Amino acid sequence: MTAVLLTGCARFAGPAGQPVAGEPARGGDRGGDQSRNLPPVVDHVRTTDRVVFLTYDDGAERDPGFTALIRERRLPVTLFLTDTVAGPAYGHFAGLRSVGASLQNHTLDHRSLRGLPYAGQRAEICGQQTKLGSRFGVRPHLFRPPHGTYDTTTLRAAADCGITAVVLWRASLNADGDLSFTRGEHRLHPGDIVSVDLAARTERLLETIEEQGLKVGNLNDYLTSSPSGV
């Protein structure tokens, strides 16, 4: 398995600027940060394997049939959890984790982080690290900023909270259940990170993935296989 982290852009309001490979995002105060090891911002993983990565935010995973689908298809999905949204159902997410889902950080309160002071951003990210670590016994190493917006302060705070990669997406499912893309060719490519907002659409998406000769990979494995390969 060959995996090298790449950087990318986001939907909604978008990041402060499209990051360049090996550099932090533009925006915010970069003074003193250039010598730091800030986490890369990724929407795609460079790999020779014909895999894509399915990611879900907040409560999108609460469809009653979703756990059964994950178990039956052995899908290594990644779930980014906000405490105020997912916290009341952490027992449900423990069940998803037991069948192969990876549970990662999406802040405590789903506040838009860009422009917030360092202390506020650190509290949102580190607070959820602590919550998930206490509940599930494993501290996440992947982080998705709410709405896909961030600045260099976000990357500083994420690094200080133990995050090794900030995860966005190159493809997402729109309201009609069709794929839309943040950049590049409008088709799936190996290594694409896909954001799915409704678990009920997963089966249709799996058909599209299989039609293109791809399968679902484990993002957690790929983003730890080459932690310094930006």
Biotite code that builds the C-alpha atoms (Angstrom):
import biotite.structure as struc

atoms = struc.array([
    struc.Atom([0.000, 0.000, 0.000], chain_id="A", res_id=1, res_name="MET", atom_name="CA", element="C"),
    struc.Atom([1.471, 3.350, -1.040], chain_id="A", res_id=2, res_name="THR", atom_name="CA", element="C"),
    struc.Atom([-0.034, 6.401, 0.595], chain_id="A", res_id=3, res_name="ALA", atom_name="CA", element="C"),
    struc.Atom([1.133, 10.012, 0.470], chain_id="A", res_id=4, res_name="VAL", atom_name="CA", element="C"),
    struc.Atom([-0.968, 12.812, 1.954], chain_id="A", res_id=5, res_name="LEU", atom_name="CA", element="C"),
    struc.Atom([-2.187, 15.574, -0.342], chain_id="A", res_id=6, res_name="LEU", atom_name="CA", element="C"),
    struc.Atom([-3.954, 18.807, 0.514], chain_id="A", res_id=7, res_name="THR", atom_name="CA", element="C"),
    struc.Atom([-7.272, 20.031, -0.840], chain_id="A", res_id=8, res_name="GLY", atom_name="CA", element="C"),
    struc.Atom([-10.278, 22.328, -0.530], chain_id="A", res_id=9, res_name="CYS", atom_name="CA", element="C"),
    struc.Atom([-13.759, 22.148, 0.958], chain_id="A", res_id=10, res_name="ALA", atom_name="CA", element="C"),
    struc.Atom([-17.392, 22.864, 0.145], chain_id="A", res_id=11, res_name="ARG", atom_name="CA", element="C"),
    struc.Atom([-19.660, 25.371, 1.970], chain_id="A", res_id=12, res_name="PHE", atom_name="CA", element="C"),
    struc.Atom([-17.779, 28.557, 2.806], chain_id="A", res_id=13, res_name="ALA", atom_name="CA", element="C"),
    struc.Atom([-14.458, 26.917, 2.040], chain_id="A", res_id=14, res_name="GLY", atom_name="CA", element="C"),
    struc.Atom([-11.152, 27.215, 3.832], chain_id="A", res_id=15, res_name="PRO", atom_name="CA", element="C"),
    struc.Atom([-9.178, 30.420, 4.187], chain_id="A", res_id=16, res_name="ALA", atom_name="CA", element="C"),
    struc.Atom([-7.328, 29.482, 1.007], chain_id="A", res_id=17, res_name="GLY", atom_name="CA", element="C"),
    struc.Atom([-6.396, 26.327, -0.837], chain_id="A", res_id=18, res_name="GLN", atom_name="CA", element="C"),
    struc.Atom([-3.333, 24.925, 0.900], chain_id="A", res_id=19, res_name="PRO", atom_name="CA", element="C"),
    struc.Atom([-0.298, 23.917, -1.075], chain_id="A", res_id=20, res_name="VAL", atom_name="CA", element="C"),
    struc.Atom([1.243, 20.496, -0.471], chain_id="A", res_id=21, res_name="ALA", atom_name="CA", element="C"),
    struc.Atom([3.513, 20.676, 2.536], chain_id="A", res_id=22, res_name="GLY", atom_name="CA", element="C"),
    struc.Atom([2.277, 24.115, 3.659], chain_id="A", res_id=23, res_name="GLU", atom_name="CA", element="C"),
    struc.Atom([-0.403, 25.186, 6.143], chain_id="A", res_id=24, res_name="PRO", atom_name="CA", element="C"),
    struc.Atom([-3.569, 26.851, 4.928], chain_id="A", res_id=25, res_name="ALA", atom_name="CA", element="C"),
    struc.Atom([-3.383, 30.564, 4.152], chain_id="A", res_id=26, res_name="ARG", atom_name="CA", element="C"),
    struc.Atom([-5.172, 32.832, 6.569], chain_id="A", res_id=27, res_name="GLY", atom_name="CA", element="C"),
    struc.Atom([-4.636, 33.750, 10.193], chain_id="A", res_id=28, res_name="GLY", atom_name="CA", element="C"),
    struc.Atom([-1.323, 34.623, 11.779], chain_id="A", res_id=29, res_name="ASP", atom_name="CA", element="C"),
    struc.Atom([1.465, 32.462, 10.413], chain_id="A", res_id=30, res_name="ARG", atom_name="CA", element="C"),
    struc.Atom([4.138, 34.130, 12.484], chain_id="A", res_id=31, res_name="GLY", atom_name="CA", element="C"),
    struc.Atom([6.351, 31.514, 14.117], chain_id="A", res_id=32, res_name="GLY", atom_name="CA", element="C"),
    struc.Atom([4.403, 28.618, 12.560], chain_id="A", res_id=33, res_name="ASP", atom_name="CA", element="C"),
    struc.Atom([6.515, 27.893, 9.490], chain_id="A", res_id=34, res_name="GLN", atom_name="CA", element="C"),
    struc.Atom([8.972, 25.789, 11.498], chain_id="A", res_id=35, res_name="SER", atom_name="CA", element="C"),
    struc.Atom([6.192, 23.782, 13.183], chain_id="A", res_id=36, res_name="ARG", atom_name="CA", element="C"),
    struc.Atom([4.928, 20.402, 12.084], chain_id="A", res_id=37, res_name="ASN", atom_name="CA", element="C"),
    struc.Atom([1.331, 21.348, 11.331], chain_id="A", res_id=38, res_name="LEU", atom_name="CA", element="C"),
    struc.Atom([-1.037, 18.581, 10.221], chain_id="A", res_id=39, res_name="PRO", atom_name="CA", element="C"),
    struc.Atom([-1.700, 18.368, 6.470], chain_id="A", res_id=40, res_name="PRO", atom_name="CA", element="C"),
    struc.Atom([-5.151, 19.211, 5.131], chain_id="A", res_id=41, res_name="VAL", atom_name="CA", element="C"),
    struc.Atom([-6.334, 16.357, 2.901], chain_id="A", res_id=42, res_name="VAL", atom_name="CA", element="C"),
    struc.Atom([-9.226, 15.698, 0.541], chain_id="A", res_id=43, res_name="ASP", atom_name="CA", element="C"),
    struc.Atom([-7.459, 12.886, -1.327], chain_id="A", res_id=44, res_name="HIS", atom_name="CA", element="C"),
    struc.Atom([-4.823, 10.259, -0.559], chain_id="A", res_id=45, res_name="VAL", atom_name="CA", element="C"),
    struc.Atom([-2.242, 9.487, -3.229], chain_id="A", res_id=46, res_name="ARG", atom_name="CA", element="C"),
    struc.Atom([-2.281, 5.716, -3.581], chain_id="A", res_id=47, res_name="THR", atom_name="CA", element="C"),
    struc.Atom([-1.875, 3.036, -6.227], chain_id="A", res_id=48, res_name="THR", atom_name="CA", element="C"),
    struc.Atom([-4.749, 1.067, -4.636], chain_id="A", res_id=49, res_name="ASP", atom_name="CA", element="C"),
    struc.Atom([-8.172, 1.349, -6.275], chain_id="A", res_id=50, res_name="ARG", atom_name="CA", element="C"),
    struc.Atom([-9.939, 2.562, -3.144], chain_id="A", res_id=51, res_name="VAL", atom_name="CA", element="C"),
    struc.Atom([-12.007, 5.543, -2.049], chain_id="A", res_id=52, res_name="VAL", atom_name="CA", element="C"),
    struc.Atom([-12.882, 6.540, 1.507], chain_id="A", res_id=53, res_name="PHE", atom_name="CA", element="C"),
    struc.Atom([-16.400, 7.063, 2.898], chain_id="A", res_id=54, res_name="LEU", atom_name="CA", element="C"),
    struc.Atom([-16.801, 9.640, 5.672], chain_id="A", res_id=55, res_name="THR", atom_name="CA", element="C"),
    struc.Atom([-19.847, 10.758, 7.674], chain_id="A", res_id=56, res_name="TYR", atom_name="CA", element="C"),
    struc.Atom([-20.404, 13.716, 10.005], chain_id="A", res_id=57, res_name="ASP", atom_name="CA", element="C"),
    struc.Atom([-22.476, 14.090, 13.158], chain_id="A", res_id=58, res_name="ASP", atom_name="CA", element="C"),
    struc.Atom([-25.816, 12.264, 13.086], chain_id="A", res_id=59, res_name="GLY", atom_name="CA", element="C"),
    struc.Atom([-25.841, 11.053, 9.487], chain_id="A", res_id=60, res_name="ALA", atom_name="CA", element="C"),
    struc.Atom([-25.018, 7.550, 10.690], chain_id="A", res_id=61, res_name="GLU", atom_name="CA", element="C"),
    struc.Atom([-28.174, 6.989, 12.799], chain_id="A", res_id=62, res_name="ARG", atom_name="CA", element="C"),
    struc.Atom([-30.181, 5.223, 10.107], chain_id="A", res_id=63, res_name="ASP", atom_name="CA", element="C"),
    struc.Atom([-31.366, 1.974, 11.756], chain_id="A", res_id=64, res_name="PRO", atom_name="CA", element="C"),
    struc.Atom([-30.041, -0.106, 8.865], chain_id="A", res_id=65, res_name="GLY", atom_name="CA", element="C"),
    struc.Atom([-26.630, 1.542, 8.769], chain_id="A", res_id=66, res_name="PHE", atom_name="CA", element="C"),
    struc.Atom([-24.967, -0.716, 11.363], chain_id="A", res_id=67, res_name="THR", atom_name="CA", element="C"),
    struc.Atom([-26.268, -3.799, 9.546], chain_id="A", res_id=68, res_name="ALA", atom_name="CA", element="C"),
    struc.Atom([-24.947, -2.467, 6.223], chain_id="A", res_id=69, res_name="LEU", atom_name="CA", element="C"),
    struc.Atom([-21.515, -1.761, 7.721], chain_id="A", res_id=70, res_name="ILE", atom_name="CA", element="C"),
    struc.Atom([-21.412, -5.244, 9.236], chain_id="A", res_id=71, res_name="ARG", atom_name="CA", element="C"),
    struc.Atom([-22.693, -7.092, 6.154], chain_id="A", res_id=72, res_name="GLU", atom_name="CA", element="C"),
    struc.Atom([-20.483, -5.244, 3.667], chain_id="A", res_id=73, res_name="ARG", atom_name="CA", element="C"),
    struc.Atom([-17.534, -4.929, 6.063], chain_id="A", res_id=74, res_name="ARG", atom_name="CA", element="C"),
    struc.Atom([-17.254, -1.252, 5.213], chain_id="A", res_id=75, res_name="LEU", atom_name="CA", element="C"),
    struc.Atom([-14.380, 0.581, 6.930], chain_id="A", res_id=76, res_name="PRO", atom_name="CA", element="C"),
    struc.Atom([-16.182, 3.940, 7.158], chain_id="A", res_id=77, res_name="VAL", atom_name="CA", element="C"),
    struc.Atom([-14.919, 6.968, 9.092], chain_id="A", res_id=78, res_name="THR", atom_name="CA", element="C"),
    struc.Atom([-17.304, 8.891, 11.372], chain_id="A", res_id=79, res_name="LEU", atom_name="CA", element="C"),
    struc.Atom([-16.489, 12.436, 12.499], chain_id="A", res_id=80, res_name="PHE", atom_name="CA", element="C"),
    struc.Atom([-18.386, 13.076, 15.736], chain_id="A", res_id=81, res_name="LEU", atom_name="CA", element="C"),
    struc.Atom([-19.509, 16.298, 17.433], chain_id="A", res_id=82, res_name="THR", atom_name="CA", element="C"),
    struc.Atom([-20.152, 15.780, 21.145], chain_id="A", res_id=83, res_name="ASP", atom_name="CA", element="C"),
    struc.Atom([-23.352, 17.858, 21.383], chain_id="A", res_id=84, res_name="THR", atom_name="CA", element="C"),
    struc.Atom([-24.830, 15.994, 18.390], chain_id="A", res_id=85, res_name="VAL", atom_name="CA", element="C"),
    struc.Atom([-23.494, 12.467, 18.815], chain_id="A", res_id=86, res_name="ALA", atom_name="CA", element="C"),
    struc.Atom([-22.973, 12.410, 22.581], chain_id="A", res_id=87, res_name="GLY", atom_name="CA", element="C"),
    struc.Atom([-26.498, 11.244, 23.486], chain_id="A", res_id=88, res_name="PRO", atom_name="CA", element="C"),
    struc.Atom([-26.029, 8.293, 21.131], chain_id="A", res_id=89, res_name="ALA", atom_name="CA", element="C"),
    struc.Atom([-22.453, 7.266, 21.925], chain_id="A", res_id=90, res_name="TYR", atom_name="CA", element="C"),
    struc.Atom([-23.756, 3.769, 22.687], chain_id="A", res_id=91, res_name="GLY", atom_name="CA", element="C"),
    struc.Atom([-24.938, 3.543, 19.071], chain_id="A", res_id=92, res_name="HIS", atom_name="CA", element="C"),
    struc.Atom([-21.540, 4.672, 17.813], chain_id="A", res_id=93, res_name="PHE", atom_name="CA", element="C"),
    struc.Atom([-19.840, 2.109, 20.030], chain_id="A", res_id=94, res_name="ALA", atom_name="CA", element="C"),
    struc.Atom([-21.845, -0.488, 18.120], chain_id="A", res_id=95, res_name="GLY", atom_name="CA", element="C"),
    struc.Atom([-20.666, 0.946, 14.803], chain_id="A", res_id=96, res_name="LEU", atom_name="CA", element="C"),
    struc.Atom([-17.069, 0.932, 16.064], chain_id="A", res_id=97, res_name="ARG", atom_name="CA", element="C"),
    struc.Atom([-17.434, -2.731, 16.994], chain_id="A", res_id=98, res_name="SER", atom_name="CA", element="C"),
    struc.Atom([-18.234, -3.585, 13.355], chain_id="A", res_id=99, res_name="VAL", atom_name="CA", element="C"),
    struc.Atom([-15.317, -1.631, 11.905], chain_id="A", res_id=100, res_name="GLY", atom_name="CA", element="C"),
    struc.Atom([-16.182, 2.082, 11.850], chain_id="A", res_id=101, res_name="ALA", atom_name="CA", element="C"),
    struc.Atom([-13.445, 4.545, 12.809], chain_id="A", res_id=102, res_name="SER", atom_name="CA", element="C"),
    struc.Atom([-14.540, 7.321, 15.224], chain_id="A", res_id=103, res_name="LEU", atom_name="CA", element="C"),
    struc.Atom([-12.788, 10.665, 14.763], chain_id="A", res_id=104, res_name="GLN", atom_name="CA", element="C"),
    struc.Atom([-13.009, 14.304, 15.925], chain_id="A", res_id=105, res_name="ASN", atom_name="CA", element="C"),
    struc.Atom([-15.523, 16.937, 14.699], chain_id="A", res_id=106, res_name="HIS", atom_name="CA", element="C"),
    struc.Atom([-15.327, 19.327, 17.734], chain_id="A", res_id=107, res_name="THR", atom_name="CA", element="C"),
    struc.Atom([-17.420, 19.624, 20.889], chain_id="A", res_id=108, res_name="LEU", atom_name="CA", element="C"),
    struc.Atom([-20.100, 22.044, 19.664], chain_id="A", res_id=109, res_name="ASP", atom_name="CA", element="C"),
    struc.Atom([-19.798, 22.262, 15.847], chain_id="A", res_id=110, res_name="HIS", atom_name="CA", element="C"),
    struc.Atom([-18.732, 25.903, 15.943], chain_id="A", res_id=111, res_name="ARG", atom_name="CA", element="C"),
    struc.Atom([-17.188, 27.361, 12.806], chain_id="A", res_id=112, res_name="SER", atom_name="CA", element="C"),
    struc.Atom([-13.539, 27.607, 13.848], chain_id="A", res_id=113, res_name="LEU", atom_name="CA", element="C"),
    struc.Atom([-12.035, 29.994, 11.318], chain_id="A", res_id=114, res_name="ARG", atom_name="CA", element="C"),
    struc.Atom([-11.315, 33.339, 12.947], chain_id="A", res_id=115, res_name="GLY", atom_name="CA", element="C"),
    struc.Atom([-11.722, 32.137, 16.533], chain_id="A", res_id=116, res_name="LEU", atom_name="CA", element="C"),
    struc.Atom([-8.839, 32.727, 18.953], chain_id="A", res_id=117, res_name="PRO", atom_name="CA", element="C"),
    struc.Atom([-6.426, 29.893, 19.602], chain_id="A", res_id=118, res_name="TYR", atom_name="CA", element="C"),
    struc.Atom([-7.841, 29.164, 23.065], chain_id="A", res_id=119, res_name="ALA", atom_name="CA", element="C"),
    struc.Atom([-11.360, 28.705, 21.687], chain_id="A", res_id=120, res_name="GLY", atom_name="CA", element="C"),
    struc.Atom([-10.251, 26.467, 18.838], chain_id="A", res_id=121, res_name="GLN", atom_name="CA", element="C"),
    struc.Atom([-8.076, 24.378, 21.123], chain_id="A", res_id=122, res_name="ARG", atom_name="CA", element="C"),
    struc.Atom([-10.956, 23.964, 23.577], chain_id="A", res_id=123, res_name="ALA", atom_name="CA", element="C"),
    struc.Atom([-13.254, 22.699, 20.794], chain_id="A", res_id=124, res_name="GLU", atom_name="CA", element="C"),
    struc.Atom([-10.735, 20.215, 19.416], chain_id="A", res_id=125, res_name="ILE", atom_name="CA", element="C"),
    struc.Atom([-8.960, 19.054, 22.577], chain_id="A", res_id=126, res_name="CYS", atom_name="CA", element="C"),
    struc.Atom([-12.256, 18.894, 24.455], chain_id="A", res_id=127, res_name="GLY", atom_name="CA", element="C"),
    struc.Atom([-13.625, 16.394, 21.974], chain_id="A", res_id=128, res_name="GLN", atom_name="CA", element="C"),
    struc.Atom([-10.354, 14.464, 22.017], chain_id="A", res_id=129, res_name="GLN", atom_name="CA", element="C"),
    struc.Atom([-10.838, 14.041, 25.752], chain_id="A", res_id=130, res_name="THR", atom_name="CA", element="C"),
    struc.Atom([-14.532, 13.116, 25.418], chain_id="A", res_id=131, res_name="LYS", atom_name="CA", element="C"),
    struc.Atom([-13.927, 10.460, 22.764], chain_id="A", res_id=132, res_name="LEU", atom_name="CA", element="C"),
    struc.Atom([-10.834, 9.146, 24.538], chain_id="A", res_id=133, res_name="GLY", atom_name="CA", element="C"),
    struc.Atom([-12.774, 8.764, 27.774], chain_id="A", res_id=134, res_name="SER", atom_name="CA", element="C"),
    struc.Atom([-15.784, 7.133, 26.103], chain_id="A", res_id=135, res_name="ARG", atom_name="CA", element="C"),
    struc.Atom([-14.037, 4.807, 23.647], chain_id="A", res_id=136, res_name="PHE", atom_name="CA", element="C"),
    struc.Atom([-10.523, 4.434, 25.051], chain_id="A", res_id=137, res_name="GLY", atom_name="CA", element="C"),
    struc.Atom([-8.796, 5.754, 21.914], chain_id="A", res_id=138, res_name="VAL", atom_name="CA", element="C"),
    struc.Atom([-7.914, 9.382, 21.172], chain_id="A", res_id=139, res_name="ARG", atom_name="CA", element="C"),
    struc.Atom([-8.625, 10.275, 17.518], chain_id="A", res_id=140, res_name="PRO", atom_name="CA", element="C"),
    struc.Atom([-5.803, 11.369, 15.241], chain_id="A", res_id=141, res_name="HIS", atom_name="CA", element="C"),
    struc.Atom([-8.023, 12.662, 12.406], chain_id="A", res_id=142, res_name="LEU", atom_name="CA", element="C"),
    struc.Atom([-10.065, 15.879, 12.567], chain_id="A", res_id=143, res_name="PHE", atom_name="CA", element="C"),
    struc.Atom([-12.721, 17.444, 10.319], chain_id="A", res_id=144, res_name="ARG", atom_name="CA", element="C"),
    struc.Atom([-13.442, 21.127, 10.981], chain_id="A", res_id=145, res_name="PRO", atom_name="CA", element="C"),
    struc.Atom([-17.166, 22.020, 11.015], chain_id="A", res_id=146, res_name="PRO", atom_name="CA", element="C"),
    struc.Atom([-18.365, 23.223, 7.588], chain_id="A", res_id=147, res_name="HIS", atom_name="CA", element="C"),
    struc.Atom([-14.897, 22.502, 6.202], chain_id="A", res_id=148, res_name="GLY", atom_name="CA", element="C"),
    struc.Atom([-13.634, 25.950, 7.296], chain_id="A", res_id=149, res_name="THR", atom_name="CA", element="C"),
    struc.Atom([-10.321, 26.486, 9.064], chain_id="A", res_id=150, res_name="TYR", atom_name="CA", element="C"),
    struc.Atom([-7.305, 28.758, 9.319], chain_id="A", res_id=151, res_name="ASP", atom_name="CA", element="C"),
    struc.Atom([-3.716, 28.355, 10.434], chain_id="A", res_id=152, res_name="THR", atom_name="CA", element="C"),
    struc.Atom([-4.807, 28.744, 14.048], chain_id="A", res_id=153, res_name="THR", atom_name="CA", element="C"),
    struc.Atom([-6.996, 25.660, 13.530], chain_id="A", res_id=154, res_name="THR", atom_name="CA", element="C"),
    struc.Atom([-3.968, 23.701, 12.360], chain_id="A", res_id=155, res_name="LEU", atom_name="CA", element="C"),
    struc.Atom([-1.907, 24.893, 15.335], chain_id="A", res_id=156, res_name="ARG", atom_name="CA", element="C"),
    struc.Atom([-4.633, 23.899, 17.777], chain_id="A", res_id=157, res_name="ALA", atom_name="CA", element="C"),
    struc.Atom([-5.193, 20.563, 16.032], chain_id="A", res_id=158, res_name="ALA", atom_name="CA", element="C"),
    struc.Atom([-1.473, 19.760, 16.200], chain_id="A", res_id=159, res_name="ALA", atom_name="CA", element="C"),
    struc.Atom([-1.359, 20.613, 19.891], chain_id="A", res_id=160, res_name="ASP", atom_name="CA", element="C"),
    struc.Atom([-4.340, 18.300, 20.496], chain_id="A", res_id=161, res_name="CYS", atom_name="CA", element="C"),
    struc.Atom([-2.587, 15.338, 18.856], chain_id="A", res_id=162, res_name="GLY", atom_name="CA", element="C"),
    struc.Atom([-4.245, 15.513, 15.424], chain_id="A", res_id=163, res_name="ILE", atom_name="CA", element="C"),
    struc.Atom([-2.086, 14.218, 12.563], chain_id="A", res_id=164, res_name="THR", atom_name="CA", element="C"),
    struc.Atom([-4.345, 15.126, 9.597], chain_id="A", res_id=165, res_name="ALA", atom_name="CA", element="C"),
    struc.Atom([-7.242, 17.525, 8.931], chain_id="A", res_id=166, res_name="VAL", atom_name="CA", element="C"),
    struc.Atom([-9.680, 15.711, 6.660], chain_id="A", res_id=167, res_name="VAL", atom_name="CA", element="C"),
    struc.Atom([-11.901, 17.436, 4.072], chain_id="A", res_id=168, res_name="LEU", atom_name="CA", element="C"),
    struc.Atom([-13.335, 15.762, 0.944], chain_id="A", res_id=169, res_name="TRP", atom_name="CA", element="C"),
    struc.Atom([-13.037, 15.899, -2.844], chain_id="A", res_id=170, res_name="ARG", atom_name="CA", element="C"),
    struc.Atom([-16.475, 14.400, -3.498], chain_id="A", res_id=171, res_name="ALA", atom_name="CA", element="C"),
    struc.Atom([-19.841, 14.581, -1.740], chain_id="A", res_id=172, res_name="SER", atom_name="CA", element="C"),
    struc.Atom([-23.405, 13.449, -2.358], chain_id="A", res_id=173, res_name="LEU", atom_name="CA", element="C"),
    struc.Atom([-25.816, 16.272, -3.222], chain_id="A", res_id=174, res_name="ASN", atom_name="CA", element="C"),
    struc.Atom([-29.516, 16.471, -2.357], chain_id="A", res_id=175, res_name="ALA", atom_name="CA", element="C"),
    struc.Atom([-30.425, 14.329, -5.380], chain_id="A", res_id=176, res_name="ASP", atom_name="CA", element="C"),
    struc.Atom([-28.026, 11.583, -4.352], chain_id="A", res_id=177, res_name="GLY", atom_name="CA", element="C"),
    struc.Atom([-25.552, 12.432, -7.132], chain_id="A", res_id=178, res_name="ASP", atom_name="CA", element="C"),
    struc.Atom([-21.859, 13.055, -6.593], chain_id="A", res_id=179, res_name="LEU", atom_name="CA", element="C"),
    struc.Atom([-20.488, 16.588, -6.738], chain_id="A", res_id=180, res_name="SER", atom_name="CA", element="C"),
    struc.Atom([-16.806, 17.475, -6.667], chain_id="A", res_id=181, res_name="PHE", atom_name="CA", element="C"),
    struc.Atom([-14.830, 20.313, -5.113], chain_id="A", res_id=182, res_name="THR", atom_name="CA", element="C"),
    struc.Atom([-12.152, 20.293, -7.821], chain_id="A", res_id=183, res_name="ARG", atom_name="CA", element="C"),
    struc.Atom([-10.752, 18.341, -10.741], chain_id="A", res_id=184, res_name="GLY", atom_name="CA", element="C"),
    struc.Atom([-12.467, 15.795, -12.960], chain_id="A", res_id=185, res_name="GLU", atom_name="CA", element="C"),
    struc.Atom([-16.073, 15.033, -12.072], chain_id="A", res_id=186, res_name="HIS", atom_name="CA", element="C"),
    struc.Atom([-15.607, 11.369, -11.429], chain_id="A", res_id=187, res_name="ARG", atom_name="CA", element="C"),
    struc.Atom([-14.162, 9.306, -8.620], chain_id="A", res_id=188, res_name="LEU", atom_name="CA", element="C"),
    struc.Atom([-10.464, 8.581, -8.606], chain_id="A", res_id=189, res_name="HIS", atom_name="CA", element="C"),
    struc.Atom([-8.497, 6.178, -6.406], chain_id="A", res_id=190, res_name="PRO", atom_name="CA", element="C"),
    struc.Atom([-7.744, 7.860, -3.111], chain_id="A", res_id=191, res_name="GLY", atom_name="CA", element="C"),
    struc.Atom([-10.711, 10.254, -3.113], chain_id="A", res_id=192, res_name="ASP", atom_name="CA", element="C"),
    struc.Atom([-12.274, 11.115, 0.238], chain_id="A", res_id=193, res_name="ILE", atom_name="CA", element="C"),
    struc.Atom([-16.083, 11.184, -0.058], chain_id="A", res_id=194, res_name="VAL", atom_name="CA", element="C"),
    struc.Atom([-18.456, 12.966, 2.329], chain_id="A", res_id=195, res_name="SER", atom_name="CA", element="C"),
    struc.Atom([-21.860, 11.278, 2.702], chain_id="A", res_id=196, res_name="VAL", atom_name="CA", element="C"),
    struc.Atom([-24.541, 13.312, 4.485], chain_id="A", res_id=197, res_name="ASP", atom_name="CA", element="C"),
    struc.Atom([-27.230, 10.615, 4.673], chain_id="A", res_id=198, res_name="LEU", atom_name="CA", element="C"),
    struc.Atom([-26.443, 7.025, 5.492], chain_id="A", res_id=199, res_name="ALA", atom_name="CA", element="C"),
    struc.Atom([-29.495, 5.907, 3.491], chain_id="A", res_id=200, res_name="ALA", atom_name="CA", element="C"),
    struc.Atom([-27.651, 6.906, 0.310], chain_id="A", res_id=201, res_name="ARG", atom_name="CA", element="C"),
    struc.Atom([-24.690, 4.664, 1.024], chain_id="A", res_id=202, res_name="THR", atom_name="CA", element="C"),
    struc.Atom([-25.975, 1.636, -0.895], chain_id="A", res_id=203, res_name="GLU", atom_name="CA", element="C"),
    struc.Atom([-26.521, 3.684, -4.060], chain_id="A", res_id=204, res_name="ARG", atom_name="CA", element="C"),
    struc.Atom([-23.061, 5.196, -3.662], chain_id="A", res_id=205, res_name="LEU", atom_name="CA", element="C"),
    struc.Atom([-21.550, 1.722, -3.282], chain_id="A", res_id=206, res_name="LEU", atom_name="CA", element="C"),
    struc.Atom([-23.050, 0.770, -6.643], chain_id="A", res_id=207, res_name="GLU", atom_name="CA", element="C"),
    struc.Atom([-21.388, 3.804, -8.243], chain_id="A", res_id=208, res_name="THR", atom_name="CA", element="C"),
    struc.Atom([-18.064, 2.972, -6.603], chain_id="A", res_id=209, res_name="ILE", atom_name="CA", element="C"),
    struc.Atom([-18.194, -0.638, -7.785], chain_id="A", res_id=210, res_name="GLU", atom_name="CA", element="C"),
    struc.Atom([-19.221, 0.368, -11.323], chain_id="A", res_id=211, res_name="GLU", atom_name="CA", element="C"),
    struc.Atom([-16.015, 2.397, -11.533], chain_id="A", res_id=212, res_name="GLN", atom_name="CA", element="C"),
    struc.Atom([-13.904, -0.556, -10.444], chain_id="A", res_id=213, res_name="GLY", atom_name="CA", element="C"),
    struc.Atom([-13.227, 0.828, -6.981], chain_id="A", res_id=214, res_name="LEU", atom_name="CA", element="C"),
    struc.Atom([-13.834, -0.341, -3.421], chain_id="A", res_id=215, res_name="LYS", atom_name="CA", element="C"),
    struc.Atom([-13.998, 1.263, 0.018], chain_id="A", res_id=216, res_name="VAL", atom_name="CA", element="C"),
    struc.Atom([-10.698, 1.584, 1.867], chain_id="A", res_id=217, res_name="GLY", atom_name="CA", element="C"),
    struc.Atom([-9.878, 2.276, 5.503], chain_id="A", res_id=218, res_name="ASN", atom_name="CA", element="C"),
    struc.Atom([-8.912, 5.957, 5.743], chain_id="A", res_id=219, res_name="LEU", atom_name="CA", element="C"),
    struc.Atom([-7.428, 5.476, 9.199], chain_id="A", res_id=220, res_name="ASN", atom_name="CA", element="C"),
    struc.Atom([-4.943, 2.928, 7.821], chain_id="A", res_id=221, res_name="ASP", atom_name="CA", element="C"),
    struc.Atom([-3.936, 5.086, 4.859], chain_id="A", res_id=222, res_name="TYR", atom_name="CA", element="C"),
    struc.Atom([-3.429, 8.260, 6.870], chain_id="A", res_id=223, res_name="LEU", atom_name="CA", element="C"),
    struc.Atom([-1.182, 6.495, 9.365], chain_id="A", res_id=224, res_name="THR", atom_name="CA", element="C"),
    struc.Atom([0.833, 4.529, 6.809], chain_id="A", res_id=225, res_name="SER", atom_name="CA", element="C"),
    struc.Atom([2.824, 7.595, 5.717], chain_id="A", res_id=226, res_name="SER", atom_name="CA", element="C"),
    struc.Atom([2.461, 10.236, 8.444], chain_id="A", res_id=227, res_name="PRO", atom_name="CA", element="C"),
    struc.Atom([5.307, 12.384, 7.137], chain_id="A", res_id=228, res_name="SER", atom_name="CA", element="C"),
    struc.Atom([4.727, 11.866, 3.438], chain_id="A", res_id=229, res_name="GLY", atom_name="CA", element="C"),
    struc.Atom([3.257, 15.263, 2.483], chain_id="A", res_id=230, res_name="VAL", atom_name="CA", element="C"),
])
